[in-house]
Amino acid sequence: MEKEKRDFFLLQRKIFKTRGFEFQYRPGFLKRRFAVRLRARGVTSYRDYAKILDKDPSEYNSLFDALTINITQFFRDPSVYEAFDKQVLPALISTKRRVNRKIIRIWSAGCASGEEPYSIAILLNKVLKERIKNFVVSVWATDIDKDSLAIAKAGIYTHKSLTEVDRNYSSKYFVYTKGKYIVKEDIKRIVRFNRHNFITEEPYTNFDVIFCRNVTIYLTREMQKKLLETFHKCLNKNGYLIIGRSESLLTKGDLFCLVNPEEHIFMKV
Ligand SMILES: C[S@@+](CC[C@H](N)C(=O)[O-])C[C@H]1O[C@@H](n2cnc3c(N)ncnc32)[C@H](O)[C@@H]1O
C-alpha cells in the first residue's frame, strides 16, 4: 500500500478506535473534508494530523464539524410523522393517563439543525391541545455538531426546510417575517438542545420515545448493536424507537419488537 493511502487508513482506524466513528463516505469526499482540517492546522500529511488529534483532542470536534452531513427537514418522510401522530402519540398518552403519569420525554438523537425535534414538538402540541398543560412535556435534542445546534437553538428557517410542512402548521407554529420562518415560543419551550455524543458519552434516560433517524450510517454493525442496547436502557417500559426509513439498525433481536414495519417504528420489550 502506498504511504499516503496507508496513513489515511491508519488515521481513520485511530478515529474509529478513540471516538467510535466509522466513515462510510466515498473516499474522494472524505479526503476533501479532511484536507480542510489539515490546511486549518497547517499540516500536509495524515500522519502529522493524527499527532495533532493526540495532542489536542478538541480537534476532534472541528473535524466532526467538517465531516458530518447535516441534511434534515421539518417532517422529513411525512408518513413517519403521520404514524407518530396517529399511532404512537395516542397510545402513549392513553398509557400515561391510565397509569396516572404526567411526564412525557422524547429524545431526538442526532437532531442536526433542529427540524426533527421541532416537528415532534409541533405534533405534541397539536395532539395534546389544551391537555398539554396537564403534562410535563420535553423533547431532548442532541447532536455533536455545534454549528448545527446553534441554528437549532435560534429556530429560524427558510422555506427550503419547510417544504413538507402543512400550510396550517406553518401559519400556526411559525412567525413569518422577512422571508424567514421563526419557530413560535410555545414550541421552542418544549425543546432542549444539548451537545452530546451518544457513542462516547453517558446517555440520557427515561424516555418514552427515541428518534434516531439518518444517523447510524456512520456506524459499523458492532457499534449499531451497542447503540441499540444503549437505547433499550434509555427507554421507559414499552417505549418507542424510531429509526430512519433506509436504516436497518434492527432486523431481529430480543430487545425490540416492530410495531410499524413500513415506518421503522419499534417498541422496547
Ligand atoms: C443527517 S443528520 C439527521 C438529522 C435528523 N435526525 C433527520 O433525520 O433529519 C445526522 C446528524 O447526526 C449527527 N451525529 C452523528 N453522529 C452522532 C453522534 N455520535 N452523537 C450525536 N449526533 C451525531 C450529525 O452531526 C448530524 O447532525
The ligand as an ORCA input file, in Angstrom:
! r2SCAN-3c Opt
* xyz 0 1
  C     -28.289     13.522      8.511
  S     -28.448     14.292     10.063
  C     -30.009     13.632     10.592
  C     -30.901     14.680     11.220
  C     -32.287     14.166     11.617
  N     -32.201     13.092     12.567
  C     -33.088     13.733     10.407
  O     -33.322     12.548     10.230
  O     -33.484     14.593      9.623
  C     -27.283     13.361     11.052
  C     -26.861     14.094     12.317
  O     -26.333     13.141     13.243
  C     -25.306     13.761     13.969
  N     -24.475     12.721     14.612
  C     -23.677     11.818     14.011
  N     -23.084     11.029     14.911
  C     -23.520     11.446     16.139
  C     -23.250     11.038     17.482
  N     -22.410     10.041     17.732
  N     -23.869     11.676     18.505
  C     -24.729     12.699     18.245
  N     -25.008     13.151     16.986
  C     -24.410     12.534     15.946
  C     -24.596     14.597     12.919
  O     -23.827     15.628     13.494
  C     -25.772     15.111     12.076
  O     -26.200     16.375     12.515
*
